[in-house]
Amino acid sequence: MLFIFTILIKLIEIYSWALIIYILLSWFPNARESSFGQILARICEPYLDPFRRIIPPLGMIDISPIVGILVLRFATSGLAELYRWIA
């Protein structure tokens, strides 16, 4: 059971880093149009879309990725707590 929780937590951490990299790509011109940027868009955009529908942008700042990363962090904490409760 520990193995499954460890794998899930690592996958969430990797996905969080993918989101951070995807966010940073928006700071560089044409970075999201590169093949790497398009791959990250296919991975990250489906997750970020529901947050963007709920949270409107504040001027030119989109805070939905920050909320998405926080949700992933809470999920990691929840999995760790669930494991402590089960074990």
C-alpha positions in Angstrom: 0.0 0.0 0.0 2.9 2.4 0.8 4.2 1.8 -2.8 0.9 3.0 -4.3 0.8 6.1 -2.1 4.4 6.9 -2.9 3.8 6.6 -6.7 0.7 8.8 -6.5 2.5 11.5 -4.5 5.5 11.4 -6.9 3.2 11.7 -9.9 1.4 14.7 -8.3 4.8 16.3 -7.6 5.9 15.8 -11.2 2.6 17.2 -12.5 3.1 20.2 -10.3 6.5 20.8 -11.8 5.0 20.5 -15.3 2.5 23.2 -14.4 5.2 25.5 -13.1 7.3 25.0 -16.2 4.2 25.6 -18.3 3.5 28.8 -16.4 7.1 30.0 -16.9 6.8 29.4 -20.6 4.3 32.2 -20.8 7.0 34.7 -19.8 9.0 33.9 -23.0 7.8 34.9 -26.4 6.7 32.0 -28.6 7.8 29.4 -26.0 4.3 27.9 -25.8 4.3 27.5 -29.6 7.4 25.3 -29.5 6.9 21.5 -29.6 7.8 21.3 -25.9 5.3 24.0 -25.1 2.6 22.3 -27.1 3.2 19.0 -25.3 3.0 20.7 -21.9 -0.2 22.5 -23.1 -1.8 19.1 -24.0 -0.9 17.9 -20.5 -1.7 21.0 -18.4 -4.6 22.8 -20.1 -7.3 20.1 -19.4 -6.5 20.4 -15.7 -6.4 24.2 -15.7 -9.6 24.7 -17.8 -12.0 24.2 -14.9 -10.1 26.6 -12.7 -10.1 29.2 -15.5 -13.9 28.9 -15.8 -14.4 29.5 -12.0 -11.7 32.1 -11.4 -11.7 35.2 -13.6 -8.4 36.7 -14.6 -7.3 39.8 -12.6 -6.5 42.2 -15.4 -3.7 40.5 -17.3 -2.8 38.1 -14.4 -4.3 34.6 -14.5 -4.2 33.1 -11.0 -5.9 29.9 -11.9 -2.5 28.0 -12.2 -1.6 29.0 -8.7 -5.0 27.7 -7.4 -4.4 24.5 -9.5 -1.0 24.0 -7.9 -2.4 24.6 -4.4 -5.1 22.0 -5.1 -2.4 19.5 -6.0 -0.4 20.3 -2.9 -3.6 19.7 -0.8 -4.1 16.4 -2.6 -0.5 15.4 -1.7 -1.1 16.3 1.9 -4.4 14.5 1.9 -2.8 11.3 0.5 -0.1 11.5 3.1 -2.7 11.9 5.9 -4.8 9.1 4.5 -1.8 6.8 4.5 -1.1 7.7 8.1 -4.7 7.0 9.0 -4.7 3.6 7.2 -1.3 2.4 8.4 
